[in-house]
Amino acid sequence: MSRQLNVIRVISLCLALLSLNSAHALSERELTKELTAQIQATKRSLTGRVKKPGTVLVINREGIPVSAPKTSFQPVYVSADGIDRSAVDDDDPNLRELRIGERVHVYRIRVKKNELQMLVATETAADRLMMGQASPAHLQTFLVFRLGESSDALTVENAMAKIGQAVTSEADAKQNSELLAAMQAAQGTPIPFSAQTLAKLEAKKPAASSATESTTSQTTVSTPQPTPTPQPTNRQQAPAAAWTDDTPGQISCDVASWEGVVENVADLFECDKVRAIRSLSSGREISIKIGELAFSGGKFRNQVRVRPTWREVQWNQIQQMRDGNAKFMSLVNYRSSSFYYTVVCNFSPDAIGDATEGETIVVPVTLTDFRSRTIALDCGS
């Protein structure tokens, strides 16, 4: 009888140990669920407005790179030993560093391959450089923490300790006098461009003309110029150099947004259709205007026409030649509707959010179909 009791005790002890271990060591999916319950992600509308604020964290160390929103970010590995930013593109004009005390929102958090991954964004918008123009955006960075291979690696306690190597909860930051002072100094003040980017912007500014008109009265002798011989006009004549066949593709490729937010989706297809299909099929964010909305099959359908940038450039030049120039008649067909792309966005009722007709929004999309200049997208996914 005593032998049976001993066996029962051993079995009970083993079960208790297994139960204790399972309460702490979790699967990656379970740990992700536990962490998202404690660190809530910020929910945004299609226009970027905060629909449901999440947990606010405060940066507690220097050297963390941050940049303008992109489709994909290179990882920034954070550990007690330092910050590994070797994968970050140092030539990125929007690259800068988060300040200690900077308040950030969590957009995504997950555990994958024994790594804790967090996409965070600044609470205060700052200027980003896109196509030579500055526009406001919430800067982002992709933080990665290695959890280790030990038996207690996939625990909430270990994960929270790793996160603490880069950020502190807002409540804890307010209890730290140094962090509180840094947080107050950073709040509401956008992170400026790096010195390198500012130098590039300064170099691009047009130099002031040093030529001045002489105020000295001088007598000039004008030499009569021969009257040019009129040339016969020809509707089929080739356009001038500014209108060569390779110009359209070159203009579209120069402005096509292969990284970050796609400002004009038509430019991608004008530059390289195959690359555009691959890029959009893997998921991108595009800027698009909400046109006339329809509802069918349980989804909102937004259809707009988008003209490539190079068509706009040429049309503006054509309008300057309307004073009898023969080229106007030979190039006016560039205004034809055949040079529009039709972009169809299909939104789920939840994804459409608070967007209204006439509003330009930034929305995540996935390409579902492309044919005859019609681009069909699954939007808001």
Steps between C-alpha positions, in 0.01 A plus 500: 500500500780741590670417171187593308477828693859583412428435131192724517703775669768483231241516225325792671832685537579450132158626398540802727839582346361462149207725590733763649725492196208528255372806687819688412657342190261577215486440129585793273134549419398492866775741598395739224145490632615567858719792393233662283268486800750698707636725222202599289558601139374834375220468245506746211241601240578495128592868519754434774292647781507312829171314543592314816811613694719221627772479761742793500865409554797730561844458342761451775828474306687675221599371159172351375456589129163606364374591154192580291231231460592223257354176374772308681764603754844357564528363854668696776628247754497622859683331785663589831834521316387759250301567183578318175397725212722340236200416280379862493566707186713791620436684171127521568424877494222450757721313745549654844517384862234479766558724798489381858157596628334463157147361535422218258195294413514128423355410161586130507652251741566130447734216595661307215800266494590581860505870421268769629416745220345842555406763243473834679426852379559844647203672658602832347509524120818631337593602146593224258662557162312353204556593137691807612214628714460494879176358639406402858510135609530299820853360490535127556756238598500120515644387834610137544597335829660154511325297770762225519482121488460415871193330644373828644561701179137503392358650816326831560759591764794449262326679213414804714858515627628507141255773402624705796840526329352753256175638640326566830127520568370855524394445861848381603666781304306757699647353818854553370607864527750482212261325264218732600710807419608350166141405417377853571778648284423270205122517515345682206839575343560317169832327450693714249672369187853376547786741430587296189150536355484870587830550317361323191185712507708815530717394207191450281380856550547708183793738525417868486591654171806718524425675176367853543376742243731789434354838584754680282341661197666365187429548133457167327488431131256231404593281209202402286437124509387311194136393501480120541354312208160352595508121517209293375297342775440126511254332735709181493832663580692355792476686832790704630766345724288559809246252362719203405357152552727415791404815693164369637649188654794696636277758668280228650802307626647815653188562710376142554476416871657155527541549874273657757159640408412486129401855408387413145429134429487564124869597500595150615332339198633760257853435621501119529177295486654175621672667793180691583296178507753328724524800732126551543426128522719475809317791667569875494356824630364742241361852499160505331203733473158379609273545197142394453440206733285198414412194707484148360569150630542623856777745406533869422629561147701814433592572138723786387700586193869575545729650238878433513716793603669525160164556332436794730846638421444473126149643517628805686759550227239451227281770649790741463510431125135580423582827321491357149792264545464197276627267768186567703279325246735204466531451877151584620410130496715463816197636684299196386327293767687194372796628696320475831521202728181390673569409863235294677528467879280245677456578871332294768249701708745511791795595282334805346498658846410869505625580151270727299460577130752751370753417771850376414610220728795265550387139508667156501418309181560169323472463123230251396474564124655709222386517140439766232618786724265396781664443838285303746608517865391350829519809720524544874616143560 
